[in-house]
């Protein structure tokens, strides 16, 4: 319920902010929302705006939704080891020290998030700390640090913004064409129930195709993060960590946190999966 509430609250806030921005832009540019230029402005504002607002809120959302405890002053040997390990890896990778956190979950997982390389968060689950040895956990941390060093959060946001803009623009244009065809005897177009119905239908259809594109990039990015981890701590440690993940619980993470986690959920169609199969990742490291 907490995750659902945060999701709804965040989306309402995003819609409110983008609505205000859009209203100002349309007034300044003096264009109609029914023209192609107006549709393009609407599509760009909502396509990129939502992605970038989510990126800037990502650390806060991640902490709230997982209940992650940020380690400010290490209270145990484990916390001290986590902080010192991430600090060492971040220095090698040439990025600022990320915040380090632990969240309660039985799955073996970790994720990285944040708006930039120098403003990021690395969080690990209690399940990972309890079920992986130190070498394996070190490799997982290196994988997440590599995501940050590679700028994956920003790159994925840009890709998501582009495909979102395309989805919204094409859906609205095609919905307008269908609406004009079905209501050709009416003077005003773009405001009937058929327009809104087909707009939603086309957005869902194009959204499925967009998800395939984003997932494809996400899978490619996982191989790069694995390779980055191998450079930081050694390929043997990274392969060992991936082998251990074969005994993992299904991921509890959602959205971008799953995309930047070390493991994804099971039973997801490969085209829509954010992560490649573990065996493919292990073979790539060989």
PATORLO-180126 format. One record per residue (C-alpha): residue number from 1; residue in three letters; z, x, y negated. Coordinates in steps of 0.02 Angstrom, whole numbers, plus 32768, in hexadecimal, padded with zeros to 4 digits. Layout:
// PATORLO-180126
  pos  code    up  east  north
  NUM   ALA     Z     X      Y
...
//
This chain:
// PATORLO-180126
  pos  code    up  east  north
    1   UNK  8000  8000   8000
    2   UNK  8025  8092   7F8B
    3   UNK  7F77  80DA   7FA5
    4   UNK  7F26  8030   7F8C
    5   UNK  7F87  8013   7EEA
    6   UNK  7F5A  80BF   7EA6
    7   UNK  7EA4  80A5   7ED5
    8   UNK  7E9B  7FFD   7E7C
    9   UNK  7EFB  803C   7DE4
   10   UNK  7E8E  80D6   7DD3
   11   UNK  7DEC  8074   7DE3
   12   UNK  7E24  7FF4   7D63
   13   UNK  7E4F  8080   7CEA
   14   UNK  7DA8  80D5   7D09
   15   UNK  7D48  8033   7CEE
   16   UNK  7DA6  8010   7C4C
   17   UNK  7D85  80BE   7C05
   18   UNK  7CCE  80BF   7C38
   19   UNK  7CB6  800F   7BF3
   20   UNK  7CF6  8047   7B49
   21   UNK  7C89  80E5   7B4C
   22   UNK  7BF1  807F   7B7E
   23   UNK  7C0D  7FFE   7AF5
   24   UNK  7C16  8089   7A71
   25   UNK  7B7B  80E1   7AB4
   26   UNK  7B11  8043   7AB9
   27   UNK  7B42  8019   7A06
   28   UNK  7B1F  80C9   79C6
   29   UNK  7A77  80D6   7A22
   30   UNK  7A48  8025   79F5
   31   UNK  79FA  7FFC   7A9D
   32   UNK  7A01  7F61   7B0A
   33   UNK  7A58  7F63   7BB2
   34   UNK  79BD  7F0E   7BFB
   35   UNK  7943  7F98   7BC9
   36   UNK  791E  802B   7C3D
   37   UNK  7974  809E   7BBF
   38   UNK  7A0C  802D   7BBD
   39   UNK  7A12  8026   7C7B
   40   UNK  7A05  80E4   7C82
   41   UNK  7A96  80F7   7C07
   42   UNK  7B00  807C   7C6B
   43   UNK  7AD5  80D4   7D0F
   44   UNK  7AFC  8181   7CC8
   45   UNK  7BA1  814F   7C79
   46   UNK  7BE2  80FB   7D16
   47   UNK  7B8F  8175   7D8F
   48   UNK  7BD2  8216   7D41
   49   UNK  7C66  81CC   7CE5
   50   UNK  7CBE  818C   7D80
   51   UNK  7CA0  8230   7DDD
   52   UNK  7CE4  829E   7D52
   53   UNK  7D7A  8231   7D2D
   54   UNK  7DA5  8236   7DE7
   55   UNK  7D92  82F4   7DE4
   56   UNK  7E07  8309   7D4F
   57   UNK  7E87  8294   7D9F
   58   UNK  7E74  82E0   7E4D
   59   UNK  7F12  8349   7E50
   60   UNK  7F7F  82BB   7E11
   61   UNK  7F31  823F   7E8A
   62   UNK  7F43  82B7   7F1D
   63   UNK  7FFC  82D3   7EFB
   64   UNK  8020  821A   7EE5
   65   UNK  7FBC  81DB   7F7A
   66   UNK  7FFD  825B   7FF7
   67   UNK  80AD  826E   7FAF
   68   UNK  8090  832A   7FA8
   69   UNK  8121  8399   7F72
   70   UNK  80E7  8425   7EFF
   71   UNK  8141  84C8   7F22
   72   UNK  8185  8505   7E7C
   73   UNK  8215  856C   7EC1
   74   UNK  8207  8593   7F7D
   75   UNK  8299  8549   7FDC
   76   UNK  8275  8596   8086
   77   UNK  821B  8627   80DA
   78   UNK  8189  85B3   8101
   79   UNK  8174  857F   804C
   80   UNK  8184  8634   8014
   81   UNK  80FD  8667   8091
   82   UNK  8089  85DA   8058
   83   UNK  8097  8609   7FA0
   84   UNK  8083  86C5   7FBD
   85   UNK  7FEF  86AB   8034
   86   UNK  7F91  8639   7FBC
   87   UNK  7FB7  86B1   7F2B
   88   UNK  7F70  8744   7F8C
   89   UNK  7ED4  86E4   7FC0
   90   UNK  7EB7  869F   7F12
   91   UNK  7EBE  874F   7ECB
   92   UNK  7E3E  878C   7F4A
   93   UNK  7DCE  86F6   7F25
   94   UNK  7DD9  8713   7E69
   95   UNK  7E27  866C   7E38
   96   UNK  7EC7  8638   7DE0
   97   UNK  7F5D  8612   7E4D
   98   UNK  7F50  855E   7E8B
   99   UNK  7FE5  84EB   7E99
  100   UNK  8025  84EA   7F4C
  101   UNK  806A  844C   7F9C
  102   UNK  80A3  8404   8042
  103   UNK  808A  834E   8076
  104   UNK  80D5  82F1   8108
  105   UNK  8055  82C5   818F
  106   UNK  804A  82E2   824C
  107   UNK  7F94  831C   8242
  108   UNK  7F66  83D4   8231
  109   UNK  7F0F  83D4   818A
  110   UNK  7F08  841D   80DC
  111   UNK  7EA0  83FA   8042
  112   UNK  7E70  8445   7F9C
  113   UNK  7E50  83E3   7EFD
  114   UNK  7E4E  83F6   7E41
  115   UNK  7DD7  83F3   7DAD
  116   UNK  7DAF  84AE   7DAA
  117   UNK  7DC5  8555   7E01
  118   UNK  7E57  857D   7D8E
  119   UNK  7EAB  84D3   7D97
  120   UNK  7EBB  84A5   7E4E
  121   UNK  7F2F  8470   7EDA
  122   UNK  7F3C  84A6   7F90
  123   UNK  7FA4  8433   7FFE
  124   UNK  7FCF  8442   80B6
  125   UNK  8016  83C2   812D
  126   UNK  80B9  83D3   818A
  127   UNK  8055  83B7   822A
  128   UNK  7FF0  8454   8208
  129   UNK  808C  84BC   81E7
  130   UNK  80DE  847D   8287
  131   UNK  8047  848E   82FA
  132   UNK  7FE8  8529   82C1
  133   UNK  801F  85DC   82CD
  134   UNK  8025  8647   8231
  135   UNK  7F78  8695   8249
  136   UNK  7F28  85E9   825E
  137   UNK  7F83  85A1   81C7
  138   UNK  7F50  8639   8160
  139   UNK  7E99  8619   818D
  140   UNK  7EA8  8562   815A
  141   UNK  7EF0  8595   80B2
  142   UNK  7E61  8611   809C
  143   UNK  7DE5  8585   80C1
  144   UNK  7E30  851B   8036
  145   UNK  7E37  85AC   7FBC
  146   UNK  7D7F  85CC   7FE2
  147   UNK  7D56  8517   7FB4
  148   UNK  7DA5  8537   7F0B
  149   UNK  7D52  85E1   7EF2
  150   UNK  7CA8  8596   7F1E
  151   UNK  7CBE  850F   7E99
  152   UNK  7CA3  8488   7F1C
  153   UNK  7D06  8402   7EC2
  154   UNK  7C9A  840B   7E25
  155   UNK  7BF7  841C   7E87
  156   UNK  7C1F  8385   7EF3
  157   UNK  7C4C  8323   7E55
  158   UNK  7BA2  834C   7E08
  159   UNK  7B47  831A   7EA6
  160   UNK  7BAB  8279   7EB1
  161   UNK  7B84  8256   7DF9
  162   UNK  7AC9  826D   7E13
  163   UNK  7AC0  81FC   7EAC
  164   UNK  7B32  817A   7E5B
  165   UNK  7ABF  8174   7DC3
  166   UNK  7A26  8162   7E33
  167   UNK  7A78  80D7   7E99
  168   UNK  7AAD  8072   7E00
  169   UNK  7A07  808B   7DA4
  170   UNK  7995  805E   7E36
  171   UNK  7A03  7FCA   7E68
  172   UNK  79FF  7F80   7DB9
  173   UNK  7944  7F9B   7DA2
  174   UNK  7918  7F4C   7E4A
  175   UNK  7995  7EBE   7E2F
  176   UNK  7940  7E9B   7D88
  177   UNK  7894  7E97   7DDA
  178   UNK  78D0  7E1E   7E61
  179   UNK  792B  7DB4   7DDF
  180   UNK  7890  7DA8   7D70
  181   UNK  7827  7D76   7E07
  182   UNK  78A0  7CEF   7E3F
  183   UNK  78C5  7CAF   7D90
  184   UNK  781D  7CCB   7D3A
  185   UNK  7828  7C24   7CE0
  186   UNK  78C8  7C54   7C83
  187   UNK  78C7  7CB3   7BDE
  188   UNK  7960  7D21   7BFB
  189   UNK  7967  7D9A   7C8C
  190   UNK  79EA  7E0F   7CCF
  191   UNK  7A7A  7D95   7CC1
  192   UNK  7A5F  7D17   7D4D
  193   UNK  7AC3  7D0F   7DEE
  194   UNK  7A2A  7D4F   7E4F
  195   UNK  7A28  7DED   7DE4
  196   UNK  7ADF  7E14   7E08
  197   UNK  7ACA  7DE9   7EC0
  198   UNK  7A35  7E5D   7EDA
  199   UNK  7A84  7EE2   7E6E
  200   UNK  7B17  7EE8   7EE7
  201   UNK  7AA5  7EE3   7F80
  202   UNK  7A38  7F73   7F42
  203   UNK  7AD0  7FD9   7F0E
  204   UNK  7B17  7FC8   7FBD
  205   UNK  7A71  7FF8   800F
  206   UNK  7A51  808D   7F9E
  207   UNK  7B09  80BB   7FA9
  208   UNK  7AF6  80D4   8065
  209   UNK  7A65  814B   8048
  210   UNK  7AC7  81A6   7FC1
  211   UNK  7B5A  81BC   8038
  212   UNK  7AE6  8215   80B3
  213   UNK  7AB0  8290   802B
  214   UNK  7B63  82B4   7FF2
  215   UNK  7B9F  82C8   80A6
  216   UNK  7B11  8342   80CB
  217   UNK  7B46  83B2   803B
  218   UNK  7BFC  83A1   806F
  219   UNK  7BD5  83E0   811F
  220   UNK  7B73  8475   80DB
  221   UNK  7C04  849E   8069
  222   UNK  7C7D  84A4   80FD
  223   UNK  7C1A  8532   814C
  224   UNK  7C25  8593   80A8
  225   UNK  7CE1  8578   809D
  226   UNK  7CF6  85B2   8152
  227   UNK  7C91  864E   812A
  228   UNK  7CFB  866B   808F
  229   UNK  7D99  865D   80F6
  230   UNK  7D53  86D9   8174
  231   UNK  7D3A  8757   80E8
  232   UNK  7DEB  873C   80A8
  233   UNK  7E4B  8741   814C
  234   UNK  7DCF  8767   81D7
  235   UNK  7D5A  86FE   8243
  236   UNK  7DCE  8703   82DA
  237   UNK  7E5A  86AA   827C
  238   UNK  7DE2  8626   823A
  239   UNK  7D99  8605   82E7
  240   UNK  7E48  85F8   8330
  241   UNK  7E78  8577   82AB
  242   UNK  7DDC  850F   82CF
  243   UNK  7DFF  8515   838B
  244   UNK  7EAF  84D6   836A
  245   UNK  7E6B  8445   8305
  246   UNK  7E1A  8400   83A3
  247   UNK  7EC8  83BE   83D2
  248   UNK  7EE0  836E   8327
  249   UNK  7F11  82BD   82F6
  250   UNK  7E8B  8257   8299
  251   UNK  7E8E  8280   81E0
  252   UNK  7EF7  8212   816D
  253   UNK  7EA5  8256   80D0
  254   UNK  7E2C  81EE   806B
  255   UNK  7D9A  8208   7FF5
  256   UNK  7D8A  82B4   7FA5
  257   UNK  7E2A  82F1   7FF8
  258   UNK  7DD9  82D7   80A3
  259   UNK  7D3A  832A   8066
  260   UNK  7D9D  83C6   8034
  261   UNK  7E14  83C2   80C8
  262   UNK  7E08  843B   8159
  263   UNK  7DE6  83AB   81D2
  264   UNK  7D97  82FF   81C5
  265   UNK  7DB4  825B   8220
  266   UNK  7D72  8243   82D0
  267   UNK  7CEF  81C7   830A
  268   UNK  7C8B  81CE   8268
  269   UNK  7BCE  81CB   8277
  270   UNK  7B8D  827B   825A
  271   UNK  7B1A  8248   81CB
  272   UNK  7BAF  8205   8169
  273   UNK  7C2E  8289   819D
  274   UNK  7C71  82FF   8118
  275   UNK  7C8D  8387   819B
  276   UNK  7C1C  83D3   8222
  277   UNK  7C59  83CF   82D8
  278   UNK  7CDD  8454   82F9
  279   UNK  7C74  84AA   837E
  280   UNK  7BE5  84C1   8301
  281   UNK  7C5D  8510   8285
  282   UNK  7CA5  8584   830B
  283   UNK  7BF7  85B8   8342
  284   UNK  7BC4  85DA   828E
  285   UNK  7C56  8653   827C
  286   UNK  7C19  86B1   8316
//
